[in-house]
Amino acid sequence: MKRALLVFFLFWGLVLGAFGAINFHENKAEKLNLAPEIFAEMYRVEDVKGDAAIAAVNDLHGKIIDIKAAEVITYRNFAEDARIWISQAYTVSDAVYLCELMDRKIKASIGKSPFSYPESFKQQGIKIYKTYGMGKVHYYYQSKDKVFWLELPPEQHQELLAKALEIWK
């Protein structure tokens, strides 16, 4: 009888311990909540947060990016779509580093990547980088502890950038 109880408690202890470990791992990332329902007459159709968003950022780069949180938001209207990638670094200096590193990597991979050579400019006091590729206009910038990548339709990119800076600054 004692042996049966011991086996019983060991079994359930292992099951519950494994469940707790899996649940802890899946919920370790903070979840950003930065996606309004409507973005410049485009409707939110997908909003990926937490570990799934961090995994999407890592998959996009083909390596692990050390970030605290992420959110990937897709907006769509009848004809166009836009995707907003937001990565939250652990510190402001980490965010500055990640944005500058991304700029250097894009410039170093011209001819091997789908992006054009980035140009930079200041808008609303933020240094913004602009590149073209895959039929979209892409902007990326750092603000506070976050790095933003905007994948915008060419016909509306300037209007959408202005709207993005109102929301995500």
PASEBA-1860 file (N, C-alpha, C; in nm, 3 decimals):
! residues 169
1> MKRALLVF> 0.081/-0.119/0.000/0.000/0.000/0.000/0.086/0.126/0.000 ~ 0.190/0.128/0.085/0.279/0.243/0.090/0.346/0.265/-0.045 ~ 0.387/0.154/-0.107/0.453/0.163/-0.237/0.357/0.220/-0.342 ~ 0.231/0.180/-0.339/0.130/0.230/-0.433/0.109/0.380/-0.414 ~ 0.101/0.425/-0.288/0.087/0.568/-0.262/0.209/0.647/-0.307 ~ 0.327/0.592/-0.283/0.450/0.658/-0.325/0.453/0.673/-0.478 ~ 0.419/0.566/-0.549/0.417/0.571/-0.696/0.312/0.672/-0.742 ~ 0.196/0.670/-0.678/0.088/0.762/-0.713/0.134/0.908/-0.699
9> FLFWGLVL> 0.193/0.943/-0.584/0.236/1.080/-0.561/0.355/1.119/-0.649 ~ 0.446/1.027/-0.673/0.557/1.055/-0.765/0.506/1.083/-0.906 ~ 0.413/1.001/-0.952/0.357/1.019/-1.086/0.293/1.156/-1.100 ~ 0.202/1.189/-1.008/0.133/1.318/-1.017/0.226/1.435/-0.989 ~ 0.324/1.415/-0.906/0.424/1.521/-0.884/0.501/1.551/-1.011 ~ 0.540/1.447/-1.084/0.610/1.468/-1.212/0.519/1.534/-1.315 ~ 0.395/1.489/-1.324/0.301/1.546/-1.421/0.277/1.693/-1.390 ~ 0.245/1.724/-1.267/0.219/1.864/-1.230/0.344/1.951/-1.241
17> GAFGAINF> 0.459/1.895/-1.206/0.584/1.969/-1.221/0.615/2.000/-1.366 ~ 0.593/1.902/-1.454/0.616/1.923/-1.597/0.520/2.028/-1.650 ~ 0.393/2.019/-1.611/0.294/2.118/-1.655/0.334/2.257/-1.609 ~ 0.376/2.269/-1.485/0.417/2.400/-1.432/0.538/2.455/-1.506 ~ 0.634/2.369/-1.538/0.753/2.414/-1.611/0.717/2.460/-1.751 ~ 0.630/2.386/-1.819/0.587/2.426/-1.953/0.510/2.556/-1.947 ~ 0.419/2.566/-1.855/0.339/2.686/-1.842/0.426/2.806/-1.808 ~ 0.524/2.789/-1.721/0.616/2.898/-1.687/0.693/2.943/-1.811
25> HENKAEKL> 0.744/2.849/-1.889/0.821/2.883/-2.009/0.736/2.957/-2.111 ~ 0.613/2.914/-2.130/0.528/2.976/-2.231/0.485/3.117/-2.192 ~ 0.488/3.150/-2.066/0.441/3.281/-2.023/0.554/3.372/-1.977 ~ 0.679/3.342/-2.013/0.790/3.421/-1.961/0.800/3.558/-2.025 ~ 0.757/3.572/-2.150/0.771/3.700/-2.218/0.660/3.795/-2.174 ~ 0.699/3.920/-2.158/0.597/4.021/-2.134/0.516/4.038/-2.261 ~ 0.394/4.078/-2.246/0.310/4.097/-2.364/0.284/4.246/-2.382 ~ 0.331/4.297/-2.495/0.300/4.434/-2.530/0.155/4.440/-2.572
33> NLAPEIFA> 0.095/4.555/-2.560/-0.043/4.573/-2.604/-0.052/4.710/-2.668 ~ 0.009/4.723/-2.785/0.025/4.853/-2.848/-0.054/4.869/-2.977 ~ -0.144/4.777/-3.006/-0.212/4.775/-3.135/-0.353/4.831/-3.127 ~ -0.375/4.952/-3.179/-0.513/4.999/-3.186/-0.590/4.917/-3.291 ~ -0.720/4.913/-3.277/-0.805/4.837/-3.369/-0.794/4.892/-3.512 ~ -0.788/5.026/-3.523/-0.782/5.089/-3.655/-0.654/5.172/-3.664 ~ -0.588/5.160/-3.778/-0.464/5.234/-3.806/-0.481/5.297/-3.943 ~ -0.508/5.429/-3.946/-0.521/5.505/-4.071/-0.614/5.435/-4.170
41> EMYRVEDV> -0.736/5.409/-4.128/-0.838/5.346/-4.212/-0.805/5.203/-4.252 ~ -0.715/5.141/-4.180/-0.686/4.999/-4.198/-0.726/4.929/-4.068 ~ -0.779/4.809/-4.081/-0.827/4.735/-3.965/-0.727/4.628/-3.922 ~ -0.711/4.613/-3.791/-0.623/4.510/-3.738/-0.682/4.373/-3.769 ~ -0.603/4.290/-3.835/-0.649/4.154/-3.868/-0.568/4.048/-3.796 ~ -0.452/4.086/-3.741/-0.371/3.992/-3.665/-0.286/4.070/-3.565 ~ -0.273/4.014/-3.445/-0.193/4.077/-3.340/-0.123/3.966/-3.262 ~ 0.004/3.946/-3.291/0.082/3.840/-3.228/0.161/3.902/-3.113
49> KGDAAIAA> 0.154/3.839/-2.994/0.219/3.893/-2.875/0.297/3.785/-2.803 ~ 0.372/3.827/-2.702/0.439/3.733/-2.612/0.545/3.650/-2.681 ~ 0.556/3.524/-2.636/0.659/3.434/-2.690/0.643/3.412/-2.839 ~ 0.519/3.409/-2.889/0.496/3.388/-3.032/0.554/3.505/-3.113 ~ 0.540/3.626/-3.062/0.594/3.743/-3.132/0.747/3.744/-3.126 ~ 0.804/3.707/-3.011/0.950/3.698/-3.001/1.002/3.593/-3.097 ~ 0.932/3.480/-3.107/0.972/3.375/-3.201/0.964/3.426/-3.345 ~ 0.862/3.505/-3.377/0.850/3.562/-3.512/0.967/3.656/-3.543
57> VNDLHGKI> 1.006/3.738/-3.446/1.122/3.827/-3.463/1.248/3.745/-3.485 ~ 1.267/3.642/-3.404/1.385/3.556/-3.418/1.385/3.483/-3.552 ~ 1.270/3.432/-3.595/1.261/3.364/-3.724/1.293/3.459/-3.839 ~ 1.244/3.580/-3.829/1.269/3.680/-3.933/1.418/3.707/-3.948 ~ 1.489/3.713/-3.837/1.632/3.742/-3.840/1.720/3.617/-3.854 ~ 1.661/3.502/-3.836/1.737/3.377/-3.847/1.830/3.353/-3.731 ~ 1.806/3.424/-3.620/1.886/3.405/-3.499/1.810/3.461/-3.381 ~ 1.860/3.434/-3.263/1.793/3.481/-3.142/1.833/3.627/-3.116
65> IDIKAAEV> 1.732/3.711/-3.104/1.751/3.852/-3.071/1.712/3.866/-2.923 ~ 1.801/3.920/-2.843/1.778/3.930/-2.699/1.687/4.050/-2.670 ~ 1.556/4.024/-2.666/1.458/4.128/-2.640/1.365/4.086/-2.526 ~ 1.306/4.185/-2.463/1.219/4.162/-2.347/1.078/4.123/-2.392 ~ 1.029/4.184/-2.499/0.893/4.159/-2.546/0.884/4.200/-2.693 ~ 0.776/4.154/-2.757/0.755/4.190/-2.898/0.607/4.185/-2.929 ~ 0.572/4.251/-3.037/0.436/4.247/-3.089/0.445/4.264/-3.240 ~ 0.369/4.183/-3.313/0.365/4.192/-3.459/0.219/4.210/-3.497
73> ITYRNFAE> 0.191/4.324/-3.560/0.053/4.363/-3.587/0.034/4.374/-3.738 ~ -0.072/4.314/-3.789/-0.105/4.326/-3.932/-0.236/4.401/-3.946 ~ -0.234/4.502/-4.033/-0.353/4.581/-4.064/-0.386/4.562/-4.212 ~ -0.515/4.573/-4.244/-0.556/4.554/-4.383/-0.681/4.637/-4.410 ~ -0.689/4.688/-4.533/-0.814/4.745/-4.581/-0.851/4.669/-4.708 ~ -0.938/4.724/-4.789/-0.984/4.650/-4.906/-0.874/4.623/-5.008 ~ -0.768/4.700/-5.009/-0.667/4.685/-5.114/-0.524/4.665/-5.064 ~ -0.494/4.707/-4.943/-0.355/4.710/-4.897/-0.343/4.647/-4.759
81> DARIWISQ> -0.221/4.614/-4.724/-0.194/4.570/-4.588/-0.065/4.634/-4.539 ~ -0.054/4.641/-4.408/0.065/4.696/-4.342/0.097/4.606/-4.224 ~ 0.226/4.593/-4.195/0.267/4.512/-4.080/0.360/4.598/-3.995 ~ 0.337/4.594/-3.865/0.416/4.670/-3.769/0.484/4.570/-3.676 ~ 0.616/4.576/-3.671/0.695/4.491/-3.582/0.747/4.580/-3.470 ~ 0.720/4.542/-3.346/0.767/4.619/-3.231/0.845/4.526/-3.140 ~ 0.968/4.563/-3.111/1.051/4.486/-3.018/1.088/4.576/-2.901 ~ 1.066/4.526/-2.782/1.103/4.600/-2.661/1.233/4.544/-2.607
89> AYTVSDAV> 1.334/4.630/-2.600/1.464/4.591/-2.546/1.458/4.601/-2.393 ~ 1.563/4.554/-2.330/1.569/4.562/-2.184/1.600/4.703/-2.136 ~ 1.673/4.780/-2.217/1.708/4.917/-2.180/1.700/5.005/-2.305 ~ 1.701/5.134/-2.284/1.704/5.228/-2.397/1.833/5.210/-2.477 ~ 1.946/5.194/-2.408/2.073/5.178/-2.481/2.074/5.048/-2.562 ~ 2.009/4.943/-2.512/1.996/4.819/-2.590/1.914/4.844/-2.717 ~ 1.807/4.922/-2.705/1.723/4.953/-2.821/1.801/5.034/-2.925 ~ 1.878/5.132/-2.878/1.963/5.210/-2.969/2.059/5.117/-3.042
97> YLCELMDR> 2.123/5.030/-2.968/2.219/4.936/-3.026/2.152/4.845/-3.130 ~ 2.035/4.789/-3.097/1.966/4.698/-3.188/1.926/4.768/-3.318 ~ 1.879/4.892/-3.308/1.839/4.966/-3.428/1.961/4.998/-3.515 ~ 2.069/5.043/-3.452/2.191/5.074/-3.528/2.252/4.948/-3.588 ~ 2.247/4.837/-3.515/2.297/4.711/-3.566/2.216/4.666/-3.689 ~ 2.086/4.679/-3.681/2.001/4.642/-3.793/2.036/4.727/-3.915 ~ 2.057/4.856/-3.895/2.094/4.944/-4.005/2.227/4.901/-4.068 ~ 2.326/4.872/-3.985/2.456/4.828/-4.038/2.444/4.696/-4.114
105> KIKASIGK> 2.365/4.603/-4.061/2.350/4.472/-4.126/2.279/4.485/-4.261 ~ 2.178/4.570/-4.268/2.109/4.590/-4.395/2.204/4.652/-4.497 ~ 2.280/4.752/-4.456/2.375/4.816/-4.547/2.483/4.718/-4.592 ~ 2.526/4.632/-4.504/2.631/4.535/-4.537/2.581/4.425/-4.629 ~ 2.450/4.405/-4.634/2.397/4.294/-4.714/2.333/4.338/-4.845 ~ 2.361/4.461/-4.887/2.306/4.509/-5.014/2.352/4.415/-5.126 ~ 2.257/4.377/-5.210/2.286/4.283/-5.317/2.257/4.139/-5.277 ~ 2.252/4.114/-5.147/2.223/3.979/-5.098/2.088/3.975/-5.026
113> SPFSYPES> 2.030/4.089/-4.998/1.902/4.095/-4.928/1.799/4.162/-5.018 ~ 1.673/4.155/-4.982/1.570/4.217/-5.067/1.557/4.368/-5.048 ~ 1.641/4.428/-4.962/1.624/4.569/-4.929/1.723/4.659/-5.002 ~ 1.677/4.781/-5.031/1.764/4.882/-5.089/1.850/4.944/-4.980 ~ 1.949/5.023/-5.021/2.036/5.090/-4.925/1.952/5.190/-4.845 ~ 1.951/5.179/-4.713/1.866/5.267/-4.631/1.912/5.412/-4.633 ~ 1.817/5.500/-4.632/1.845/5.642/-4.613/1.787/5.681/-4.477 ~ 1.842/5.782/-4.416/1.791/5.824/-4.284/1.754/5.971/-4.287
121> FKQQGIKI> 1.660/6.005/-4.201/1.615/6.143/-4.187/1.555/6.158/-4.048 ~ 1.535/6.281/-4.006/1.473/6.308/-3.875/1.330/6.355/-3.897 ~ 1.241/6.301/-3.816/1.102/6.345/-3.817/1.052/6.339/-3.674 ~ 0.994/6.447/-3.628/0.945/6.459/-3.491/1.054/6.426/-3.390 ~ 1.178/6.461/-3.421/1.290/6.439/-3.331/1.342/6.297/-3.328 ~ 1.293/6.210/-3.415/1.334/6.070/-3.418/1.412/6.044/-3.547 ~ 1.524/5.975/-3.534/1.599/5.932/-3.652/1.529/5.811/-3.712 ~ 1.487/5.826/-3.837/1.410/5.722/-3.905/1.490/5.675/-4.026
129> YKTYGMGK> 1.491/5.545/-4.046/1.558/5.484/-4.161/1.450/5.437/-4.258 ~ 1.478/5.452/-4.387/1.381/5.414/-4.490/1.450/5.326/-4.593 ~ 1.384/5.217/-4.630/1.437/5.128/-4.732/1.319/5.072/-4.813 ~ 1.349/5.019/-4.928/1.247/4.961/-5.016/1.277/4.813/-5.035 ~ 1.172/4.735/-5.051/1.192/4.593/-5.079/1.063/4.515/-5.070 ~ 1.054/4.410/-5.148/0.940/4.319/-5.149/0.807/4.391/-5.174 ~ 0.813/4.496/-5.259/0.692/4.568/-5.295/0.640/4.663/-5.189 ~ 0.717/4.686/-5.085/0.675/4.773/-4.974/0.781/4.880/-4.947
137> VHYYYQSK> 0.739/4.981/-4.874/0.832/5.079/-4.820/0.846/5.044/-4.673 ~ 0.969/5.035/-4.627/0.997/4.994/-4.489/1.064/5.110/-4.415 ~ 1.015/5.137/-4.296/1.076/5.234/-4.207/1.114/5.161/-4.079 ~ 1.225/5.200/-4.021/1.258/5.147/-3.889/1.319/5.258/-3.807 ~ 1.292/5.251/-3.677/1.340/5.355/-3.586/1.335/5.303/-3.444 ~ 1.403/5.375/-3.358/1.407/5.345/-3.215/1.345/5.460/-3.140 ~ 1.262/5.428/-3.042/1.204/5.527/-2.953/1.197/5.467/-2.814 ~ 1.261/5.533/-2.720/1.272/5.483/-2.582/1.333/5.343/-2.583
145> DKVFWLEL> 1.266/5.245/-2.523/1.324/5.110/-2.516/1.269/5.018/-2.625 ~ 1.212/5.078/-2.730/1.151/4.998/-2.836/1.214/5.026/-2.973 ~ 1.212/4.922/-3.056/1.254/4.935/-3.196/1.132/4.900/-3.280 ~ 1.102/4.985/-3.378/0.985/4.969/-3.463/1.028/4.943/-3.606 ~ 0.960/4.851/-3.672/0.979/4.827/-3.815/0.840/4.836/-3.877 ~ 0.823/4.930/-3.971/0.696/4.950/-4.038/0.708/4.900/-4.182 ~ 0.624/4.808/-4.219/0.620/4.753/-4.355/0.493/4.808/-4.418 ~ 0.508/4.910/-4.506/0.393/4.987/-4.550/0.372/4.980/-4.701
153> PPEQHQEL> 0.246/4.993/-4.745/0.219/4.995/-4.889/0.275/5.122/-4.952 ~ 0.332/5.113/-5.072/0.398/5.230/-5.134/0.305/5.349/-5.156 ~ 0.179/5.324/-5.187/0.087/5.434/-5.218/0.054/5.520/-5.097 ~ 0.068/5.467/-4.978/0.028/5.539/-4.858/0.141/5.554/-4.756 ~ 0.263/5.523/-4.793/0.368/5.512/-4.691/0.391/5.640/-4.612 ~ 0.385/5.757/-4.675/0.412/5.880/-4.600/0.300/5.910/-4.500 ~ 0.177/5.893/-4.543/0.062/5.914/-4.455/0.066/5.815/-4.338 ~ 0.098/5.690/-4.368/0.101/5.587/-4.264/0.218/5.607/-4.168
161> LAKALEIW> 0.331/5.655/-4.218/0.443/5.687/-4.128/0.402/5.796/-4.030 ~ 0.340/5.902/-4.079/0.296/6.011/-3.991/0.199/5.959/-3.885 ~ 0.105/5.874/-3.926/0.009/5.817/-3.832/0.080/5.725/-3.731 ~ 0.174/5.646/-3.780/0.250/5.556/-3.691/0.324/5.636/-3.584 ~ 0.382/5.747/-3.622/0.457/5.826/-3.524/0.364/5.890/-3.420 ~ 0.238/5.910/-3.454/0.141/5.958/-3.355/0.113/5.847/-3.252 ~ 0.109/5.725/-3.300/0.071/5.610/-3.214/0.191/5.552/-3.141 ~ 0.297/5.525/-3.219/0.414/5.450/-3.167/0.537/5.537/-3.163
169> K> 0.542/5.628/-3.069/0.659/5.716/-3.056/0.722/5.697/-2.921
END
